[in-house]
Amino acid sequence: MPSTLPMCPPEAVSIGNSCFAVLISDDTFTYFSNLIPFDSHAADDRTAMLLRIGRLAAISAVSPQELADAFAVSRATVQRARRRYLAEGEAGFMKPRRGRGPSVFTPELAEKATALLASGLSGSAAARVLGVSAPSVNKWRRQGLIGNTEADGCQSAFNTDPRSACKIDPPEWHGGGCPGSQ
């Protein structure tokens, strides 16, 4: 009886019943086709991994579930990578990711918000006046960035008085912090 050669190195993970395999080490992903390494990338390079997943999903007979199992990602991740690869090719994975843009939170906005809240307005009403979302105002209140009053020993979250009792001063905004915050 003739013996068959292994399709991949014994320590590599076979991708479905195809001739492809991936060896995942601490610092490198190495891809094999019939025992021959043909590609590799750093283990922490998720973009490179998604590109390889998208390519394999688009041009091979490997099922999305088999790819998901081999790479320890969800089937939805495999399908998104496949769609991106088919629509945009490799260039689709090289584009910079979209960011949130600049933050709307400024020292001036904090002063206005603190004054509005101190005057008795609700967080939602203050948000409407300021032109920001109510969840943003609520988040800033939870973080202690707005809503501090003189009764709390602090005129605002941007108090520059070093004798202030304020414990939440962001020191990077005015070059110093409150005495008790170190």
N, C-alpha and C positions, 0 to 999 in steps of 0.2 A: 504494500500500500504506500503510495507516494505521500510524503509529508509536505505540508504547506508552510511557506515562510510567514512569519508574523507580518501583519499589515502596519504595525507601528511599534516603536520601542516599548518594552514592557512597563516602564514607569510613566508613559504618556497616556492620556485619556483619548480613547477612540471616539470619533465624532460619528455617532450612528453606526451604520454598517458600510460607511464609505471608506475610501482609502486615506482619509484625512485623520490626523490626530494632533493634539496639542499637549505639550509638556509645560506645566505651570510650576516654575520654581519660585524661590523667594524673591528674585529680582528680575526674572525674564519669562516671557511667554515664547515658546518655540513651536513653530508649526511644521508638521511632517506630512509628506505624501509618500506612502509606501517606503517607510524607513528613511527617507531622504529629507533632511531639514530644508525648507524653502523660504522661511520667513521668521522673523523674531522682533520683539519689541520689549521695552521695559514693562515690568509687571504693574507699575503704578500709572501707566499711560492708558487711561480708559478710552480716550478718543481712538487710539490705534486699535484697541481691542474691538470697539464697536465697528470700526471700518472693516476689520477682518470678519466679524460676525455678519455684517451686512453683505459683504462680498460672497461669503460662503452660502448665505441664505438665498442670494439672488442667482448664483450660477451653479449650484450643486443640487443634488437630489436629497440633501440632508433636510429633515423636517425641522421646523422651528422648535419643537419640543426637544429634539435631540441636541440641537445647538444650545438651547437654554440649559439643559442638563450638563453638557460638557463645560460650559463657561460659568455655570452657577449664576445665571441671570434669569429674569422672568421671560416668558414667551412674548409678552408685550414688548419688551426691550428688543428682542430679536426681530419682531415684526416692524418696529419703528426703524431699526437700523437697515433692514431690507428695503423698506419704502424710501428711506433717505438715499441709499446707494442707487436704487433704480432711478430716482428722480434727478439726483445731482451728481452721482458718481463719487469719486474720491474727494473732489473739491467740496462736497457737502459736509465732509467731516473736518475739513481744515479751516472753515470759517470761524471767526471768533464768536464765542457765545454771547447771546444778548444779555445785557445787564439791566439792572433796575434804574440806572441813571442816577443823577445827583439826589441827595436827600433834601427834603423840603424843610427839615428842622434847622433853624438858625437861631442864634442868640436873640435877634430882634423878635422873631416869632415866639420864642419862649417868654420874653418880657410881655408881649401882647396877650398871649394865652394866659399867663399867670394873672395879669390884671383883669382879664375878662372873667376868669374863674373866681377871683377874689371879690368881684362885683356881684357875684351871685348867679351868673349864667351857668347853665348845665354844660357838660362836655360837648353834647351835640350842638347846642346853640353856639358855643364858642367856636366849634369847628366850622359851622356855617359862616360866621363872621370872618374867620381867618382864611376861608377858602380851602380847607383841608378836610380829610375824612374824619368822621367821629372815631373810628377805630384807631387812627393815628393819635388823636388827642388822648384817648383812653390809655393807649400804650405808653405815651410820654408821661402820663400821670402815674401809672404803675411803676415806671422806671425812676420816678422821682425827679424828672427833668422839668416839670411844670407843676403849678399848683401850690408851691410853697408860699407861705405868707409870713409877714413880720412876726405874727404871733408864734410861729414855729421857730423864730430866731433866725430867719433867713429871708432876705428880700426877694430872691429868685434863685433859680438853679445856677445862675451865672454870677453869683455874688462874688465880688472881688475883695471884700473886706476880710483880711486874714484873721481878724478877731471873731468872725462870725461862728455861730454854732452849727452852721450848715455842714452836713456830713456827705452831701452828694455832689459837691462842686466838681465839674469836669475840669481838672487842672490844665489840660492841654489847650483849653480855650482862653485862659487868661494868665497863664504862667505861674499859677500857685494853687494851693488847695487849702482846705480848711484845716485848722490845727489838729482836730481829732480824726482826720481822715487818713493819716499816714499809717 
